[in-house]
Amino acid sequence: MNSPEQPLPTFDEVLLCTPHTSAEQVGLFLRRCLIPCHEGDKIYTMLYADELSYEVSCRAEELFQHLQGYSSSYRLIILCNCERENSYLPSAFSHCKVHMIPQRSRADIQQYLQHHFRVAQPSSSAAAVFKEHMCVGIVSSKRAGMGK
């Protein structure tokens, strides 16, 4: 995010974990991260790794330990909810833990995201619905089930 021209992460760089994420999905993600290839300097991120089931977390740690020998220059970030830091995967990697405080202001982050999500020609695009012709938007309501 040092420059507006830096791209957003691609689909293969991010794994959004849920309690239903399978060991196979985590394994494929770790292989992409830890087995060297010539695709540039990607930063791989597991979001909500604390949500993984105990079994999947155990298998992920085993696979990580096995694959770690293939490359010493991997770039992996595991983000977890600080309230669930005692779940398996955050505990297994606790020796690598770094508490992060955003280095950019909220306005800078919003401006960076707006640069990447704005539709150039909002002719007959769904982006015309969202504020400032963005191709993504968040719709929320304080009342559940109101047709969002």
C-alpha positions in Angstrom: 0.0 0.0 0.0 3.0 2.3 -0.3 1.8 3.3 -3.8 -1.6 3.5 -5.3 -0.2 1.4 -8.2 0.5 -1.6 -6.0 -2.1 -4.2 -6.8 -4.5 -5.8 -4.4 -3.9 -9.4 -3.4 -5.0 -11.9 -6.0 -7.5 -14.7 -5.3 -4.6 -17.3 -4.8 -2.9 -15.2 -2.1 -5.8 -15.1 0.4 -7.5 -17.9 2.2 -10.6 -16.8 4.2 -11.0 -19.5 6.9 -14.3 -20.7 8.4 -15.2 -23.7 10.6 -16.1 -25.4 7.3 -12.7 -24.8 5.6 -11.3 -28.2 4.6 -7.8 -29.6 5.2 -7.5 -29.9 1.4 -8.1 -26.2 0.9 -5.6 -25.3 3.6 -3.1 -27.7 2.1 -3.4 -26.3 -1.4 -2.9 -22.8 0.0 0.2 -23.7 2.0 1.7 -25.5 -1.0 1.2 -22.3 -3.1 2.9 -20.3 -0.3 5.8 -22.6 0.6 6.8 -24.4 -2.6 8.9 -21.9 -4.6 7.8 -20.8 -8.1 8.6 -17.9 -10.3 5.5 -15.8 -9.9 7.1 -12.9 -8.1 7.0 -11.7 -4.5 3.5 -12.7 -3.3 2.4 -12.2 0.3 0.0 -15.1 1.3 -2.5 -14.4 4.0 -4.8 -16.7 6.0 -7.6 -14.8 7.5 -9.4 -16.0 10.6 -7.2 -19.0 11.0 -8.5 -19.4 14.5 -11.8 -20.4 13.0 -10.4 -23.7 11.6 -11.4 -26.9 13.2 -9.0 -28.7 15.5 -8.4 -31.5 13.0 -7.8 -29.1 10.1 -5.5 -27.0 12.3 -3.4 -30.0 13.3 -3.0 -31.1 9.7 -2.1 -27.6 8.6 0.6 -27.3 11.2 2.0 -30.8 10.2 2.0 -29.8 6.5 3.6 -26.4 7.3 6.4 -28.1 9.2 6.9 -30.6 6.3 6.9 -27.9 3.5 8.9 -25.3 5.3 12.1 -27.0 4.2 11.4 -26.3 0.5 11.8 -22.5 0.8 13.3 -20.1 3.3 11.9 -17.0 1.6 8.1 -17.6 1.9 5.9 -14.7 3.0 2.9 -15.9 5.1 0.7 -13.9 7.3 -1.8 -15.6 9.6 -4.4 -13.2 11.0 -6.5 -14.3 14.0 -9.0 -12.8 16.3 -7.1 -11.8 19.5 -10.0 -13.1 21.6 -9.4 -16.6 20.2 -5.6 -16.6 20.3 -5.7 -19.8 22.4 -7.1 -21.9 19.6 -4.8 -24.5 18.0 -3.2 -22.7 15.0 -2.5 -19.3 16.8 -1.0 -21.3 19.7 1.1 -23.4 17.4 2.6 -20.3 15.8 2.7 -18.2 18.9 6.5 -18.0 18.7 6.1 -15.9 15.5 3.3 -13.6 16.9 3.5 -9.9 16.1 0.9 -7.5 17.4 0.0 -5.2 14.5 -1.2 -1.6 14.6 -2.2 -0.1 11.3 0.5 2.2 10.0 -1.8 4.1 7.7 -4.7 6.3 8.6 -8.2 5.1 7.8 -8.5 7.8 5.1 -5.4 6.6 3.4 -6.6 3.0 3.4 -10.0 4.1 2.0 -8.4 6.1 -0.7 -6.2 3.2 -1.7 -9.2 0.9 -1.9 -11.2 3.4 -3.9 -8.4 3.7 -6.4 -8.6 -0.1 -7.1 -12.4 -0.5 -6.9 -13.6 2.4 -9.0 -15.1 1.6 -12.3 -13.6 3.8 -15.1 -16.6 3.9 -17.4 -19.8 3.5 -15.3 -22.1 3.2 -18.3 -24.5 0.3 -17.7 -22.5 -1.2 -14.9 -23.9 -2.3 -11.5 -21.3 0.1 -10.1 -23.7 2.9 -10.9 -25.6 1.8 -7.8 -22.7 2.2 -5.4 -21.3 5.5 -4.1 -18.7 7.1 -6.4 -19.1 4.3 -9.0 -17.4 1.6 -6.9 -17.6 -2.0 -8.2 -18.0 -3.2 -4.5 -20.0 -2.0 -1.7 -21.3 -3.0 1.7 -25.0 -3.1 2.5 -25.9 -3.4 6.1 -28.8 -2.8 8.4 -29.4 -2.7 12.1 -32.5 -4.8 11.6 -32.0 -8.4 10.7 -33.7 -9.9 7.6 -34.7 -6.6 6.0 -34.0 -7.8 2.4 -30.3 -6.9 2.0 
